[in-house]
Amino acid sequence: MIDSKFSLEEFKKVDVDNDLSSELHMQLQEEIAKQLHQVVNNAFFEISNQLNKLGHNLTEVQTEFGPKNSTFAYEFNDSSNELNPRICLDTQVCVLSGYYSES
């Protein structure tokens, strides 16, 4: 849950270049990724269902999570052995949190 632990005041309490800052950013990007995952996963299922109603045979491939950048990879594909046209849907959501400097 995104709450006061991610407030501007909390970020001001930690130095830019230390482990506490890195940990706070990692926690924030993990929380954002978790919230986005719920939305994107549901949308991807709905899109797959719509295409399946149009004759496709899409099935879900295990969702992958990359902890370093809080990345989720979503994939649905048609793994039938027919020579008919088949489609594969694949997308990734990556969340990065850090400091921005114009210098």
VMD Tcl script that draws the C-alpha trace (Angstrom):
set ca {
  {0.00 0.00 0.00}
  {1.31 3.42 -0.87}
  {1.10 5.38 2.36}
  {2.99 7.90 4.47}
  {6.16 5.81 4.51}
  {6.64 7.01 0.91}
  {5.94 10.67 1.64}
  {8.26 13.45 0.55}
  {9.25 13.92 4.20}
  {10.40 10.30 4.46}
  {12.51 10.65 1.31}
  {14.03 13.86 2.69}
  {15.13 11.99 5.83}
  {17.52 9.72 3.92}
  {20.64 10.68 1.99}
  {20.53 10.26 -1.75}
  {23.49 7.87 -1.85}
  {22.98 5.38 0.97}
  {21.41 2.00 1.61}
  {18.31 3.45 3.33}
  {17.53 5.51 0.25}
  {17.99 2.51 -2.04}
  {15.77 0.38 0.19}
  {13.01 3.01 0.24}
  {13.10 3.25 -3.55}
  {13.01 -0.54 -3.89}
  {10.01 -0.76 -1.57}
  {8.22 1.96 -3.55}
  {8.84 0.37 -6.92}
  {7.71 -3.03 -5.58}
  {4.49 -1.50 -4.26}
  {3.80 0.32 -7.52}
  {4.50 -2.87 -9.48}
  {2.13 -4.84 -7.25}
  {-0.68 -2.37 -7.86}
  {-0.03 -2.20 -11.61}
  {0.17 -6.00 -11.79}
  {-3.43 -6.32 -10.57}
  {-4.70 -3.93 -13.23}
  {-2.57 -5.14 -16.14}
  {-3.12 -8.83 -15.36}
  {-6.92 -8.38 -15.35}
  {-6.81 -6.35 -18.58}
  {-4.62 -8.93 -20.32}
  {-7.03 -11.71 -19.32}
  {-9.96 -9.73 -20.68}
  {-8.19 -9.07 -23.99}
  {-7.33 -12.75 -24.27}
  {-10.95 -13.71 -23.57}
  {-12.20 -11.30 -26.23}
  {-9.83 -12.78 -28.82}
  {-10.77 -16.32 -27.82}
  {-14.44 -15.46 -28.44}
  {-13.33 -14.56 -31.98}
  {-11.90 -18.02 -32.56}
  {-8.40 -17.83 -31.14}
  {-7.11 -20.35 -28.61}
  {-4.95 -18.20 -26.34}
  {-3.78 -19.62 -23.03}
  {-1.78 -17.93 -20.30}
  {1.92 -18.51 -19.98}
  {3.17 -18.22 -16.37}
  {3.59 -14.56 -15.40}
  {7.23 -13.78 -14.70}
  {8.49 -11.30 -12.10}
  {11.94 -9.73 -12.23}
  {12.67 -8.41 -8.73}
  {15.60 -6.16 -9.69}
  {13.44 -3.70 -11.63}
  {10.05 -4.88 -10.38}
  {9.25 -6.14 -13.88}
  {6.28 -8.31 -14.75}
  {6.10 -10.13 -18.10}
  {2.67 -11.25 -19.32}
  {2.16 -13.65 -22.16}
  {-0.73 -15.47 -23.80}
  {-0.16 -17.65 -26.82}
  {-1.80 -20.21 -29.03}
  {0.27 -23.36 -28.71}
  {-1.91 -25.51 -30.94}
  {-0.14 -27.67 -33.50}
  {-2.37 -26.52 -36.32}
  {-0.86 -24.63 -39.22}
  {-3.51 -21.93 -38.88}
  {-2.37 -18.40 -38.14}
  {-1.49 -18.14 -34.47}
  {-0.86 -15.10 -32.34}
  {1.20 -14.45 -29.25}
  {0.52 -11.54 -26.91}
  {3.42 -10.37 -24.77}
  {4.00 -7.23 -22.75}
  {6.16 -6.13 -19.85}
  {5.60 -3.61 -17.09}
  {8.73 -2.23 -15.45}
  {8.77 0.14 -12.48}
  {11.87 2.12 -11.55}
  {12.22 4.51 -8.64}
  {15.23 6.71 -8.01}
  {16.49 10.25 -7.83}
  {16.51 12.56 -10.81}
  {19.18 15.19 -11.25}
  {19.53 17.71 -14.04}
  {23.25 18.15 -13.39}
}
mol new
graphics top color blue
foreach p $ca { graphics top sphere $p radius 0.5 }
foreach p [lrange $ca 0 end-1] q [lrange $ca 1 end] { graphics top cylinder $p $q radius 0.2 }
display resetview
